[in-house]
Amino acid sequence: MKMGKKTFFLIFSVLFVVLFGCSVTDRQPASPDTQNEQSIADYMPLSEGNYWAYEGIGNEYASYTAKVTYQQDNKYQVMIDNGGSVTANRYEVTDSTLINTYRQSELYDDKNILNSPENYHAVLLQSPLTLGNSWESEGATYEIADTMATITVPAGTFENCLVVKIDYNDSGNTSYFYYKKGVGLIKTRYVMPGFDDIVSQLNTYSVRSNP
């Protein structure tokens, strides 16, 4: 079943409030000591100017670009453009969390929103980055489903990827977010019973490490 533009915009706002197949085989997880050494910032490098372009499957608006336009201390502004709408997101990075603390749709100018009052609080990543770690945020349950996934997308094949499963408690729908250390988000997959999966996968990117 296909979705129209209006329905997809609703889903898109959920997916990137929170800024898509992958082959995962049975494996032994990395040791807890090794995983605890992983930094949250390593999996979402947000230096100003970083850029990602994603190819979509399942809906025309699943293709989009994301660019870091401003940064101040531990706050980063990421503009997401899917060809139908531009959304500003503010991410805040701490030693233990990556949090989306602000979002504004239909923002087409170069406005800096880093100091805007918080209007959202979605914890996208939370340490320890170990298999099975879970947390609740904004009506959803997050769980680290894999730490050593191998993911193939148009941008290449990436090993030792972090997979975060998100169960939306009200709707019963599920997302999978795939992160690669030093690259960022490389794939998302949104699963909604009765509809085709919506997949976004990394096509090109330009990334430098966090300062």
Phi and psi in degrees as a GROMACS rama.xvg file:
@    title "Ramachandran Plot"
@    xaxis  label "Phi"
@    yaxis  label "Psi"
@TYPE xy
-98.0368  154.069  LYS-2
-111.631  148.548  MET-3
-84.2157  177.672  GLY-4
-61.8439  -43.0515  LYS-5
-63.5619  -44.7894  LYS-6
-63.7531  -41.6136  THR-7
-67.3022  -36.9693  PHE-8
-58.4519  -37.2728  PHE-9
-63.5334  -46.2069  LEU-10
-66.5471  -40.6898  ILE-11
-61.1495  -39.2725  PHE-12
-65.7449  -34.4255  SER-13
-67.7398  -44.9381  VAL-14
-62.9363  -40.3103  LEU-15
-106.578  6.89468  PHE-16
-73.1514  -49.1488  VAL-17
-107.087  143.067  CYS-22
-108.841  117.266  SER-23
-123.313  121.443  VAL-24
-108.365  164.529  THR-25
-61.1165  134.97  ASP-26
-157.198  163.7  ARG-27
-85.4976  129.001  GLN-28
-67.5857  156.83  PRO-29
-63.2673  155.684  ALA-30
-63.2373  148.578  SER-31
-56.1819  -37.8468  PRO-32
-62.0868  -41.8704  ASP-33
-65.9851  -42.9795  THR-34
-67.4029  -36.772  GLN-35
-65.7295  -21.1515  ASN-36
-77.4236  -13.6676  GLU-37
-71.5725  134.348  GLN-38
-91.9095  142.69  SER-39
-56.0388  -44.5817  ILE-40
-62.9069  -26.5885  ALA-41
-61.9082  -31.8049  ASP-42
-91.193  -6.22034  TYR-43
-144.166  74.4728  MET-44
-68.8536  116.827  PRO-45
-118.95  33.5906  LEU-46
-63.7386  144.61  SER-47
-56.6612  132.269  GLU-48
98.7747  -15.7232  GLY-49
-61.2249  145.49  ASN-50
-146.15  138.46  TYR-51
-135.114  138.068  TRP-52
-121.509  131.567  ALA-53
-118.894  140.443  TYR-54
-97.291  131.165  GLU-55
-101.197  150.288  GLY-56
-133.889  133.263  ILE-57
102.419  -17.5163  GLY-58
-166.435  141.072  ASN-59
-61.1032  -24.3448  GLU-60
-91.1279  6.74345  TYR-61
-78.1554  -15.1466  ALA-62
-83.4818  136.448  SER-63
-162.301  168.641  TYR-64
-121.077  152.917  THR-65
-134.06  133.184  ALA-66
-140.252  136.236  LYS-67
-83.5199  115.295  VAL-68
-103.349  -27.1069  THR-69
-142.984  151.718  TYR-70
-147.195  145.742  GLN-71
-152.334  117.013  GLN-72
54.8901  -118.276  ASP-73
-101.856  16.6559  ASN-74
-110.246  140.018  LYS-75
-137.873  134.569  TYR-76
-100.296  126.158  GLN-77
-121.802  122.388  VAL-78
-97.8416  126.713  MET-79
-114.004  122.822  ILE-80
-123.803  113.771  ASP-81
-105.597  15.0964  ASN-82
87.5751  -14.6988  GLY-83
-119.44  -21.7318  GLY-84
-157.885  153.068  SER-85
-117.599  127.58  VAL-86
-121.471  130.602  THR-87
-93.3749  132.439  ALA-88
-126.14  142.441  ASN-89
-112.193  124.078  ARG-90
-109.58  139.709  TYR-91
-121.207  130.463  GLU-92
-112.855  127.278  VAL-93
-119.079  -178.829  THR-94
-62.5833  -25.2102  ASP-95
-120.798  -6.03551  SER-96
-146.188  154.579  THR-97
-119.918  118.376  LEU-98
-125.728  133.023  ILE-99
-88.2714  110.275  ASN-100
-108.581  -2.91237  THR-101
-159.578  144.219  TYR-102
-148.4  144.941  ARG-103
-145.425  119.593  GLN-104
-83.2619  163.124  SER-105
55.753  43.2193  GLU-106
-104.565  104.055  LEU-107
-106.205  -0.954238  TYR-108
-103.174  -169.368  ASP-109
-98.6679  33.444  ASP-110
-63.4806  135.28  LYS-111
-89.8995  118.543  ASN-112
-108.134  13.4812  ILE-113
-61.8644  -30.4851  LEU-114
-103.891  12.6252  ASN-115
-69.8879  150.643  SER-116
-60.3548  141.679  PRO-117
-59.4148  131.603  GLU-118
-126.654  7.6221  ASN-119
-159.539  159.737  TYR-120
-152.355  75.3058  HIS-121
-102.718  117.967  ALA-122
-84.9583  106.189  VAL-123
-84.1445  -36.6724  LEU-124
-135.817  143.29  LEU-125
-146.529  131.948  GLN-126
-77.057  157.864  SER-127
-76.4422  146.715  PRO-128
-83.6344  64.875  LEU-129
-119.066  152.483  THR-130
-56.3711  127.065  LEU-131
93.204  -12.964  GLY-132
-61.2784  134.996  ASN-133
-139.877  158.861  SER-134
-157.015  162.606  TRP-135
-108.648  138.419  GLU-136
-159.413  128.946  SER-137
48.7636  48.6118  GLU-138
74.3285  18.1397  GLY-139
-135.147  154.039  ALA-140
-108.32  122.216  THR-141
-102.815  141.204  TYR-142
-146.431  136.425  GLU-143
-78.1038  108.643  ILE-144
-91.3876  -20.58  ALA-145
-161.602  150.834  ASP-146
-124.214  -1.19767  THR-147
-136.408  33.6925  MET-148
-72.7758  146.841  ALA-149
-105.572  120.66  THR-150
-120.772  130.236  ILE-151
-111.904  122.977  THR-152
-133.848  172.205  VAL-153
-55.3801  -28.4935  PRO-154
-76.513  -10.269  ALA-155
138.641  -173.127  GLY-156
-105.927  128.528  THR-157
-120.198  129.77  PHE-158
-102.282  162.838  GLU-159
55.6432  46.9207  ASN-160
-87.5093  150.337  CYS-161
-91.3986  130.514  LEU-162
-115.806  123.401  VAL-163
-112.708  121.983  VAL-164
-95.1504  133.279  LYS-165
-122.539  118.057  ILE-166
-102.684  120.657  ASP-167
-86.4567  111.558  TYR-168
-62.3591  -36.1605  ASN-169
-76.9392  -41.7503  ASP-170
-91.1281  -24.6812  SER-171
81.5504  4.23415  GLY-172
-84.0503  166.553  ASN-173
-138.676  142.817  THR-174
-121.732  154.092  SER-175
-126.598  124.661  TYR-176
-111.393  130.867  PHE-177
-116.165  120.685  TYR-178
-116.588  140.518  TYR-179
-117.115  129.63  LYS-180
-56.9585  130.047  LYS-181
84.4703  -8.51645  GLY-182
-118.227  -45.6477  VAL-183
111.418  -150.029  GLY-184
-74.4827  120.431  LEU-185
-108.662  -14.6155  ILE-186
-165.058  146.401  LYS-187
-135.521  148.523  THR-188
-138.179  123.522  ARG-189
-108.097  124.559  TYR-190
-115.725  120.472  VAL-191
-133.393  115.916  MET-192
-51.8379  132.669  PRO-193
92.319  -7.04906  GLY-194
-125.564  159.069  PHE-195
-65.5168  146.092  ASP-196
-61.1511  144.081  ASP-197
-103.264  119.117  ILE-198
-121.951  133.99  VAL-199
-124.697  127.041  SER-200
-132.731  142.387  GLN-201
-62.457  130.573  LEU-202
-107.491  -52.7747  ASN-203
-140.329  158.587  THR-204
-159.933  156.213  TYR-205
-136.549  110.573  SER-206
-135.469  134.813  VAL-207
-119.716  155.891  ARG-208
-65.7022  156.718  SER-209
-63.1328  142.517  ASN-210
